[in-house]
């Protein structure tokens, strides 16, 4: 998965027509996922959802989520639209103070006008030129105007532990290619290893090592498809300390070896003006 037309205020993504996965991550903007073709499995918050063609997922700010396509290679196609809250003043407070009990809207519920607006967002950004930012904000607001009434919202409780958890997850995601250990992260945030482990198990339903390896494997996948680097060089560029650990983590996530993956995806190189999907800092990380 890749960013297209990545700018400070918004970005719009269309996935390539092959299966992919992207590990759990979190960010501060609104995200709208539309399944164009195929089947998608997403963990959003603590729950796992399966989306089919025409379904939408609305990911509110600071909610952890991932992507895993369940379709055959030639039948996975997604549109992913993201926008900062500042461009949607009518919805900013609602998005910051609430989250949906279920973030998935099924195809039969979606009005035709919502699909038309989402299609127009992708049309406007398809040529890699920056369209009028006010128009983008208006279209996102209009899209949410159709989608949010279909969601059951509940207030976000003010919880310092939740903010700390999001800060830690965001930090680990941003620095996942570095030599991070559970000990160094725990010390940096003034926690015990037990408390850090509990954050990952409760919010991400995984452990620290699995999470950081999934981030690294995702970056290795980008390098395998977008460069001709030797696999050994990719191993170390992605933050792994040994080829054996890299191969094991890669096979666990993709069900194939790095060399098998590269052979299978020959000819599917990313264009030069696209970049890998990597986590961005949360708002409180910028202060």
ZADOVEX-663550 format. One line per 5 residues: their letters; for each residue x, y, z of C-alpha. Coordinates in steps of 0.02 Angstrom, whole numbers, always signed. Each point is the difference from the previous one (the first is absolute). Layout:
BEGIN
a) X Y Z; ...
This chain:
BEGIN
xxxxx) +0 +0 +0; +61 +175 -41; -34 +182 +21; -50 +93 -157; -2 +189 -7
xxxxx) +58 +10 +180; -15 +180 +62; -15 +82 +170; -190 +15 -2; -63 -159 -85
xxxxx) +47 -149 -104; -93 -126 -106; +56 -179 -28; -50 -130 -127; +72 -172 +31
xxxxx) +81 -103 -136; -92 -153 -65; +86 -129 +107; -15 -61 +178; +87 +94 +137
xxxxx) +0 +28 +187; +49 +148 +108; +27 -17 +187; -91 +90 +139; +32 +186 +5
xxxxx) -80 +159 +64; -12 +180 -62; -89 +163 +40; -106 +23 -157; -163 -72 -62
xxxxx) +12 -147 -120; -132 -69 -118; +28 -172 -77; -107 -59 -146; +17 -176 -68
xxxxx) -10 +14 -190; +28 -185 -33; +41 -153 +105; -6 -32 +187; +91 +92 +137
xxxxx) +28 -44 +182; +35 +144 +119; +33 +12 +185; -71 +167 +55; +22 +32 +184
xxxxx) -23 -163 +93; -112 -84 -130; +28 -86 -168; -116 +34 -147; -16 -79 -172
xxxxx) -46 +120 -141; -63 -50 -172; -18 +94 -163; -87 +167 +26; +19 +4 +189
xxxxx) +74 +149 +92; +103 +13 +160; +9 +169 +88; +154 +8 +112; -9 +142 +125
xxxxx) +159 +89 +58; +116 -92 +120; -81 -170 -26; +121 -144 -36; -35 -97 -160
xxxxx) +78 -115 -129; -35 -73 -173; +4 -178 -66; -76 -44 -168; -80 -171 -10
xxxxx) -21 -5 -189; +101 -77 -139; +142 +107 -68; -94 +73 -147; -158 +42 +98
xxxxx) +48 +118 +141; -33 +184 -26; -26 +134 +132; -25 +187 +7; +65 +83 +158
xxxxx) -33 +185 +30; +75 +99 +145; -20 +179 +57; +57 +106 +147; -140 +62 +112
xxxxx) +44 +183 -28; -76 -10 -175; -166 -58 +72; -48 +127 +136; -180 -60 +5
xxxxx) +56 -175 +51; +162 +33 +95; -77 -3 +174; -111 -149 -38; +148 -101 -67
xxxxx) +112 +45 +147; -127 -35 +137; -85 -157 -67; +32 -166 -84; -119 -123 -87
xxxxx) -53 -158 +89; +15 -85 -170; +104 +94 -131; -61 -104 -148; -140 +53 -117
xxxxx) -65 -134 -117; -22 +27 -186; -190 -5 +7; -4 +146 +123; +113 +117 -101
xxxxx) -93 +134 -99; +50 +18 -182; +50 +181 +34; +130 -55 +128; +79 -115 -129
xxxxx) -2 +142 -127; +90 +117 +122; +131 -132 +44; +29 -33 -185; +22 +186 -31
xxxxx) +132 +11 +137; +103 -131 -90; -28 +80 -170; +62 +169 +63; +162 -74 +68
xxxxx) +37 -125 -139; +121 +112 -96; +118 +36 +149; -38 +186 -8; -65 +83 +156
xxxxx) -183 +45 -20; -86 +143 +90; +16 -38 +185; -166 +81 +42; -87 -111 -126
xxxxx) +83 -153 +77; -60 +50 +173; -176 +31 -65; -6 -171 -84; +63 -90 +155
xxxxx) -130 +92 +103; -137 -47 -122; +57 -182 +2; -5 -3 +190; -169 +85 -7
xxxxx) -68 -157 -84; +102 -126 +101; -3 +61 +181; -191 -8 +19; +16 -186 -41
xxxxx) +118 -28 +149; -45 -18 +182; +119 +115 +94; +55 -9 +180; +104 +129 +96
xxxxx) +187 -23 +21; +39 -6 +185; +140 +113 +61; +133 -126 +46; +183 +44 +27
xxxxx) +48 -183 -14; -76 -6 -174; +99 +155 -54; +161 -77 +66; -38 -162 -90
xxxxx) -28 +91 -164; +160 +99 +25; +101 -159 +26; -77 -90 -150; +31 +152 -110
xxxxx) +181 +14 +58; +38 -183 -30; -79 +7 -173; +103 +153 -50; +164 -75 +64
xxxxx) -32 -182 -47; +150 -7 -119; +117 +46 +143; +74 -115 +132; -147 +8 +120
xxxxx) -21 -118 +146; -138 -21 +126; +120 +55 +137; +48 +164 -85; -182 +45 -38
xxxxx) -55 -41 +178; +139 +108 +74; -34 +145 -118; -182 +9 +52; +30 -41 +183
xxxxx) -90 -167 -4; +37 -177 +51; +18 -132 -136; -160 -77 +67; -97 +162 -21
xxxxx) +68 +22 -177; -48 -178 -46; -175 +30 +66; -20 +154 -112; +41 -101 -155
xxxxx) -107 -149 +49; -152 +106 +47; +2 +128 -141; +79 -98 -143; -41 -179 +50
xxxxx) +181 -46 -32; +169 +11 +85; +140 +128 -21; +112 -112 -104; -137 -53 -121
xxxxx) -55 +179 -23; +171 +71 -38; +41 -146 -116; -160 +30 -97; +51 +182 -27
xxxxx) +172 -55 -61; -68 -135 -115; -117 +128 -79; +148 +112 -41; +97 -149 -68
xxxxx) -147 -39 -114; +10 +177 -69; +187 -19 -33; -24 -170 -83; -129 +71 -119
xxxxx) +73 +172 -29; +188 -30 -7; +126 -126 -63; +94 -6 +166; +72 -165 +53
xxxxx) -112 -91 +123; +138 -2 +131; +15 +190 -13; -189 +15 +15; +5 -105 +157
xxxxx) +112 +125 +90; -80 +154 -79; -166 -57 +74; +73 -7 +175; +31 -186 +21
xxxxx) +161 -56 +83; +14 -169 -86; -56 -84 -161; -76 -143 +98; -112 +115 +103
xxxxx) -48 +96 -158; -47 -157 -95; -102 -69 +144; -96 +163 +28; -27 +24 -187
xxxxx) -69 -177 -21; -114 +20 +152; -79 +155 -75; -5 -42 -186; +2 -193 +1
xxxxx) +149 +3 -120; +186 +39 +1; +67 +171 -56; +69 -76 -161; -166 -84 -38
xxxxx) -91 +163 +31; +115 +96 -117; -21 -130 -139; -188 -2 +20; -12 +189 -10
xxxxx) +124 +30 -141; -61 +143 -109; -106 +78 +137; +126 +134 +48; -68 +158 +77
xxxxx) +14 +158 -106; +142 +117 +48; -120 +135 +60; -81 -112 +129; +64 -46 +172
xxxxx) -29 -134 +130; -139 +17 +126; +90 +41 +162; -78 +63 +162; -11 +187 +34
xxxxx) +15 +84 +171; -153 +33 +106; -42 +180 +43; +66 -13 +177; +167 -65 -66
xx) +25 +167 -88; -15 +106 +155
